[in-house]
């Protein structure tokens, strides 16, 4: 079975190579080839999963070494894969949801003349993400990490004829490079500390390293996670990433790129367990981000950007849980998987709405679509209920566990603080998602002609788009309950990630009751504001907080002041130092030697009589000095 692991990556990688290098002869069939190879990777994953289930819990880890990548004495790195319960969870999520997105894209991108290239990029994305989660060492993980960054750049900027798309792609690429610096520094610190990059030796040797070193490594890993998973302060690229085709948004925001940071933290759990300061930093970043994304999502009229704020917030929940240590690791991954179902379904539902509304994204120009798009309405509605944590649906089982674990953090004031933040986030989530639901599918028609004067004619999407939405809706409803019964998911991950049952500062029934009350209150407020009164086509000016949320809480403004202007001032300072100090020293030294050489040159004029006079003068000085010394 070990030989099959490489096929997980090889299948989509082959698709990327063939589709991107095969030329126009594949324009008619490239989309089918890309989808088949994505599905093939899923089938291989299912076979490996079935084999894993047939083994004992402690015998399920498979390793496969293809070759020695860097065989240098004292510096060894292998192209080696590790398939255990954690990586298998990601394999099934990535290939399963990824295949559904490929299938959806067949209909969504039907009229795009560059569809073959699009599917090639999708395959490349899957291959890079699979390499990331299957790598057996941090250096190979870094290769997949960078591959995901490249593929996201290509997909976000796929419609590069639009300046906004090209700018968004560059922004995502550059912001992620900041996080990548953190990962590279962490890997270098690991090598100097442990002498290896491999997960096993590194994670089993943390007791022999100083807490300061482990804290530095943990903080650098957190910086990397902030970049890939769009956490504060590296979250600014996520909203702009909506400029890519909608299937890209579903792929990036549900099952692949934004989950990479959560995987990195959980996989490196032993490091964070031994570095409590770094672990606290993870919790703080997750808590801040879940509120940040939720507040931003409340004010967005662009349906995809509202869902992007939601993604930021939900990943914040996962990061918060991952920072809680053994009481949160399993719940972070559980919510990651359930989120993969309902968030992918929500994005595909948004794409279906856009497909029927002339690519309109402004929810203020929707309204009443439930009668015209019944399948989209039902599947989107189930995803909506799942993400707000409606009792019985997937989000209820996974998000509530995170809230319980947050209330159990540190058994004191911190538990109340972070538990309260997680609870507040649940209420805000219910508000902004109810707002999205009402503005899109309920109320009066607010449809407007497009830029060319064509009125929209909303209709249900083709089956190639609705079937994946139905499958994802099924997961949105049932996956969480399936995982929660008998602690099935926790027991599945237990051999790989440490787990301790949380003991909240208040009772679990009280937390559950409070969560349900808060989400119902958030939904009720949204209904009062948008369901009981007409929604204006043009957005009102709004309060100061609303205006700030529309501007993403000024994250781009802060980045501009701190990074852009700060970089300009730093550059000018360096130029000044270079011109005045460096050039001054260099030019001054050159001028000094030039003046000295000019004066010395006068002594070497080429006239024999001058040399004779010099020799006579020197001899006279020596004779005088000798006579003087004898006289003394």
N, C-alpha and C positions, 0 to 999 in steps of 0.2 A: 504493500500500500504506500510505502514511503516514496516510491517512484511516481506515484500519481500526483504528489503535491506540486511538483514543478509544472504539471499540466494546467493547474489552476491559473497560473500566471501566463503560461505559454499560449493558451488559446486566445485570449483577448489581445495579447501582444502580437501574435501572428495576424490577427484581423487588422490591427493598426498598421502593421508593415505593408500588408497586401493592399489595403484600401488607400493608404497615403502614397504608395509608390506604384500602384498598378495602372494609374492613368485613367482616361475617360472611358476606356473599354468596360470599366466596371460601374459606370454611372447607373446603369439599369438594374443591377443586381447587388451593388455594394451594400445597400441598407439591409438586405436579407442576409448576406454573409456576416455582417457585423452582429446582427441579432442572433444568428445561429451560433456563432462562436461565443457570445456572451452566455447563451443558454447552455452551451457545452461545458463551460466553466462551472455553471451552477450544477449541472448533472454530476460532474466529477466531485464537487463539494458534497453533494447529497450522498454519493457512494462512500466517500470518506467518513461522512457523518454516521451513516449506518454501520460502518465497520467500527467506528469509535464507540457507538452505543453497545456493541457486542463485547466490549472489554470492561474490565474493572476500572473504577474511578481513578485509581493511581497508575493505571497502565495505558492511559489514553494519549499520552504525549508521543508524537512521532517527530523524528528529526531526519533531515535529508541534506547531505552535503553534495553539491554538484561538482565543485572544484575549489582549489585554493586560489583565492582572488589576489591576495598580496602575500606571497610566501617569502617574507624577508625576516631574517633572524631578529627576534625581539619584537617583531611587528607582524602579526599574523591576522589575516582577515579572510574568511571563507564566504563563498556564495552558498549559504546554508539556510534551510527553511525549518521552521518550528511550528508544528500544528498541534495545538492543545485546545482545551475547552474555550479559552478566551479568543484565540485566533479563529477557531472554527465558527464561533458566533458571528464574528465579523465577515468571514468568508460567505456564510449563508446569506447574511444581510446584504453585502455588497453585490454578490452575483444574482441573488433573487430579485431585489428591488432594481438593480441595474438592468436585468433582462426585461423587466416590466417597462422600464423607462425606454429601453431600446424599442420594444414593441410599440409603445405609445408614439415614439418619434417617427415611426413609419408613416403614420397618418398626419402627424403635426407638421413634419418637414416635407410633405409630399410634393409641394410645388417649389421647393428651394432647389436651385440649379446646382448647388454645392452640397447636396445631401450626402454623397459618398464621402466627402471629406469630413462632414459632421460626424458620421458614424465611425470613421477612423479615429477621430479625436475621442469619441465616447469609449471606444475599445482601449485606447491608450490610457484613458483615465482609470478604467477598471483595472488594467494591468498594473499601473503604478500603485493604486490603492491596495491591491492584493499583495504586491511585493512588500509594501509597508507593514501590513499586519502579519505577514508570514515570515518576515526576516528573523533569523536567529541571533542577530547581533545588531548593535546600534549603528554601525557603519553602513550595513546593507539597508537598514531601516531608513537611513538618511538618503540613500539613493531613491527609494520609493517616495520619500517625503518631497524631494525635489522634483521627481517625476509628476507627482500630483500638482505641484505648483505650476509646472510647465503646461500640463494639460488644462488646468483651470484657466490659465492665461489665454490659451488657444480657444477655449469654448466660450468664455465670457466675451472675448472680442471677436467671436465668429462673424457677426455682422459688422465687420470692420469698416464698411462704407459709412457707418454712422459714427460721427466723432465721439458721441457719448459712450458708445460701446468700446471704441479703441481706448478712450481715456480710462474707463472702468477697468479694462483688462490690465493696463499699465499700473493702475492704482493697486489692484489686488496683488499683482506680481511684486511691486516694491514693498508694500506693507508686509507681505509674507516673508520677504527677504530679511526684514528686521528680526522676525521670530526665528528664522533659519540661523542667524548668527548665534542666537541662544543655544540652539541644538548643537551646532558645531563646537561651541565652547564647552558645552556639557560633555560631549564625546571626548574632547581633548583632556578634560579634567579626569574623566573615567580612565583613560589610558595611562595617564601619569600616576593615578592613584592605585589602579588595580592591575595595570599591565595588559589589559585585554578589553575587547568591545563586546564579547559574547554575553547574552543575558544571564545564563546560568552562573558563570564565575563572578560577574559583577554583582548580581543581586544576592548571591550567597556570601559575599565578602564584605558587606556593608558594616558589619560589627568591627572590622579591623580598621576602618577609616575614621577620621575625626569628624565631629559633628559640624564643624565649620566647613570642611570640604564638602560634606554631604549637603549642607544647606546651600552652598554655592551651586552644586550640581542641580539640586532641586529647583532653585530659582531660575537657572538657565533653561531647564526643561519646561518650567512654567511659562517662560517667555516664548519658547517655541510653540507651546500649546495655545497661547494667546493669539499668535499669528494665524495658525491654521484654523482654530476654532472660533475666531472672531470674538475674543474676549477683551474687555477693557485692559489696556488702552489701545489695542491693535484691532479694534472692531470696525473701523471706518470703511473698510472695503466691501463689507457684506451687502449693504443696501445697494451700492452701485453695481454689484455683480448681477443684479436683475436685468441688466442690459442684454445679457445673453438670451438665447432661446429658452422658453419655459422648461423644456426637459432638462436643460443644464441646471436651472435653479433647483429642480427636484433632485437631481443627482448630487449636486454640491451640498444642498441644505438638508438632505435626509439621510443618505446612507454612506457618504464617502468623506469628502474633504473636511467638513466641519466636525466630524467625529474623530478625526485623527488625533487631535490634542487630548481628548478624553482617553483614547486608547493608550497614548504615550504615558499619561499620568498613572493610569491603573496598572499598566505593564511594569512601571517603575515603582510600584507601591512600596517595596522594601526600602528604597532610598528615602521616600517621603516619611515612612514610619519612623525612621531613625533621625529625621530632621524636622522636629516639630515647628520650627519657625517657617520653613518652606511650606509645610503642610497648612499652617494657618494662612499663609499668603494665598494658597490655592482657594481656600474657603472664602476669603475676602473677595478675591477676584470673581469667583462664581456668584456670590451674593450681590455684588455691585452690578454685574453684567445682567443678571436675571431681571433686576429692576430697571436697568438702563434700557434693555431691549423691549421690555413690556411697555414702558412709558412712550418710547418712540413709536411702537406699533399702534398706540391709541390715536395718533394724530395723522397717520398716513392715509391718503385717499387712493394712492396707487395700490391695487390689490396685492401685487407681488412684493412691494416694499413693506406693506403691513405684515405679510407672512415672513419677510426677511427679519423684521424686528422680533417676530415670534420665535424664529429659529435662534436668534441671538439669545433670547431669554431662556428658551428651553435648554440650549447647550449650557447656559449659566447654571441651571439646575443640576445638570450632569457634572459639571466641574465642581460645584459646591459639594455634591455627594462624594466625588472622588477625593476631595480634600478632607473629608471626614474620616478617612482611613478605613480600617476593617469594618466599621459599622456602615460604610457607604459605598464601597467599591462595587459590590454586586448590584446595588440599586441604581448606581450610575449607569452601568451597562444595560440593565433591564430597561431603564427609561430610554436609553439610546436606541434599543431595538424597537420598542413600541413607537417611539417618535419616528423611526424610519418608516413605519407603516403609515401613520396618520399624516405626517408632514409631507411625504411624497404624494399621498393621495390629495392633500390640499393644494399642492402646487400643480399637480396634473389637472385638478378640477379648475384652478384658476386659468390654466392654459386652455381648457375646454371652453370656459366662458369667453376668453379672448378670441378663440377660434370662431365663435358665433357672433361676436360683437365688433368685427372689423379691427381686431387687435387693440381695441380700446382697453386701457388699464385703469382708468379713473372710475372708482366705484360710485361717484356722484352721478355718473352717466349710465348707471345700470338700473336696477329696480325691476321687480316683478318677473324675474327670469325663471322662477321655479315652474311656471306653467309651460315654458318653451323648452326647457332643458331638464326633464324630470330625473334622468339617470345621474346627471351631473349634480343636481340639487340633493338627491338622496345620498350619494357617495360623499359629496363635500360636507353635507350635514352630519354624517356619521364621523367624519374626520374632525369636524368642529366639536362634537360632543366628546370625542376621545381626548382632544388636546386640552379642553377646559377641565377634564377630570370628572366628567359626569359619572355617577356611581354605576359600576358594572362594566364600563368600557375600559379600554386598555390604559389610557392615561390615568384613570383613577387608581389602578393597582400600582403603577410605577411611580407616579409623582407623589402620591400619599406616603409611600415608603421613604422617599427622600425627605419629605417634611417631617416625618417621625424621627428619622435619623438626625436631622438638623436640630430638633428639640432635645436630642440626647447628647449633643456635642458638649463635651467637657463637664457635663452634669452640673452646670451652674449658669452664670449670667450669659456666657456665650451661647448656651443652648437656647435661652429665651430670645436673644438677639437674632441669631441666624434662623431659628425656627419661625420667629415673627416675620422676618424678611421673606422666607419661602412661602409662608401663608399669605402675606400681602401680595406676592407675585401671582398666586393662584387667583385671587380676586381680580387683579388687573388683567390677567389672561382671559378670564371669562368676559370682562368688559370689552376688550378690543376684538376678540373673536366673535362675540355676539354682534358687535358693530359691523364687522365684515359680512357676517351672514345676513343681517337685515338689509344693509345697503345694496347687496348684490341680488338677493333672491326675493325680497319682500318689498312692500310699498308700491308706489306708482311708477310707471315707466318714466325714465328720465333720459331716454336714448337721444343721442345727438348724431348728426351726419359726420362722416370722417372729413379729413382735410380736402378730399376731392368731391365732397358733397354727396357721397353715397350713404343712404340711411342703412342702419344695421338691420339684419334679418336673423335674429337669434334662432338657432336650431340645435338639435342634439348632435353631438360629435359622432364620427363613424365608430364602428365596433373596435377597430384597432386602437382607439383611444379610450373607449368606455370599458372594455374588458380589463385592462390593467387597473383602472380606477375601482372597479368592482372588487377585484382581488385584494387591493390595498385596503378597501373599506372593510372587507372581511377580517383582515388582520387588525384593523383599528378597533374592531368590536371585541374580538375573541382572544387576541394574543396575550394581553395583559393578564386576564383571568387564568389562562392556561399556564402561564409562567408562575403565577402566585400560588395556585393550589398546591398545598403540601410543600411550600418553599422549593418548588421544582427548579426554578432558575438559580436560586441561591445555592442549592446542592450541586447543581451542574458546574458552577464556577468555583466551588469551594476548594478543589484540589489545586487550583491555579492562583486564586486570590484569597487572601485571608478574610475571614468573616467572623464578626461578633454580633450577636443580637443587640440591637439598640435598646436602651432603657430611657425613654423620654422623661423630661422633668414633669410632664403631665400625662395622664392616661391616654392610651391609644384611642379608645372610643371618643374621648373628648376632642382629640386632634382631628379625627375623622369628621365628627359633627361640625367642628369649627370650619373645617375645609369646605364642607358642603354648603354651610351657611354663607361663607365668604363668596364662593363661586356663584351661588344663586343671587346674592346681593349685587355682584358685578354684572351679571347678566340682566338683572332687573333695571339697574341704572342705565345700561346701554339701550334697553327696550324703551325706557322712559324718554331718552334723548333722541333716539332715531326711529323707533317703531311707532310712537304715539303722535309724532309730528312730522310734517313733510321735510324731506332732506333737500336742501337747496343745491342746485346744480353747481353753483360757484361756492367755494368754501368761504365761510365768514372769517373775519380777522382772528377771532378767538382770543383766549386769555394769553398772558405772558408765557405760561407753561406750555400751552398748545403751540404757540409760535416757536418756542424753543424746541419742542418735540418734532415739529415739521422740519426743523433744521438739524435733526439728529442730535439734539442737545448740544449743538455747537461743536461737535467732535471735529469736523473739518476745519472750523475756525481755530480751534485750539491747536490742531496739527499744523495749521498754516503759521500761527504765531510761534509755536515752539520749534517746529522742525524747519519749515521753509524760511521764515524770517530769521530764526535762530541760526539756520545754516548759512544764510546770506551774511549775517553779522560775523559768524565764525570765519567764513571765507574771507571777508574783508579784513578781519583781524590778522589772519594768516598771511594775506597778501602784504599788509602793512609791515608785519614782522619780517617777512621775506625781503621786502624792498629796503627797509631801514636797518634791520639788524644783520640778517644773513648777507644781503648784498653789500651792506656797509662794511662788514668784516672782510668779505672776499675782496671787494673793490679797494678797501683801505689797505689791505695786505699787499695787493698788487701794486697800488700806488707807492707804498713805502719801499718795496723792492725795486720799483722802477726808478724812484729818486736816488736810492742808494747806488744802483748800478750806473746811473748817469754820472754820479760823482766819482765812482771808482773808475769809470771809463776815461776820465781826464788823466788818470795816472798811467794809462796804457795808450799813449798817443802815437807811438811808432818812431819817435825821434831819439837817435842814439845819444845825443848830447844830454837830453833830459834824463835818460837812464843813468849816464855817467855821473851827472850831478847828484842824482838820488843815491847812487852807490857811494860817492864821496861823502855825502852828508851822513849816510848811515854809518860808514866807517869812522867818521869823526866823532859821532855820538858814542860809538862803542869804545874808542880810545879814551875819550873824556871820562866815560863812566868807569873804565878800568883804573885810570890814574886817580880818580876820586876815591874809589874803594881802597886802593893801596895807601893813600894819604890818611884815610880814616883808621 
